[in-house]
Amino acid sequence: MSNMVSIMRYIRGFQMKRSIGFSITFVLAMAGLVAARQNTEPLSGPVKIQEDVNAVVCNNRGEKFTIEGTKEPARLPADRYYIESWILERIDNNGAVWKLKTKDIANKKTFDVAQDAEAKLPIGEPIISTLTVRKEDAEFYFRHYFKGQLGEEIELTQNQSRADPPKLLIRNEDSSYQQTLTFKYG
């Protein structure tokens, strides 16, 4: 009987030692996993946009990020991004809301975010107003459009509607001939 008790005590002691060893191994494994996770946290870097730009949408491998215009740079995980769109809004003295919005950014302009280097995005003002003229037979065709710094086409709206089309004033040197033409969309 005493041999049986000794064997039982030995088995219980072995199980206890095994349990403690398993627990210590598990705790060490968890600590290693936490440390590894801390070391693999993605690095982030600062991204600066003009304060008056309301929002920029950029994409990184299918994940979209929206950066809002503020005095402080936003932080994004370090990587390569491409700019999808941006919006700039202003309110004039009469309370009208004017909005510049990108329609399409050609070639998906990219920018890189690095840990210690501030990325400055070339978006917002100044914008370029372009007028092209084409002559066919005895008629002239005009096209007026806005482009951004990245070559993107920009849509201009006033109070969420397309702004009135621009006017073209044509006159000769001595102003004896003067005519104002209104553009039409389409």
ABEGO torsion letter per residue (X at the ends): XAAAAAAAAAAAAAAAAAAAAAAAAAAAAAAAAAAAAAAABBBBBBBBBBAABABBBBBBGGBBBBBBBBABBBBBBBEBBBBABBBBBBBBAAGBBBBBBBABBBGGBBBBBBAABBBBBBBEOBBBBBBBBBBBEABBBBBBBBBBAAGBBBBBBBGGBBBBBBBBBBBBAAGABBBBBBBBBX
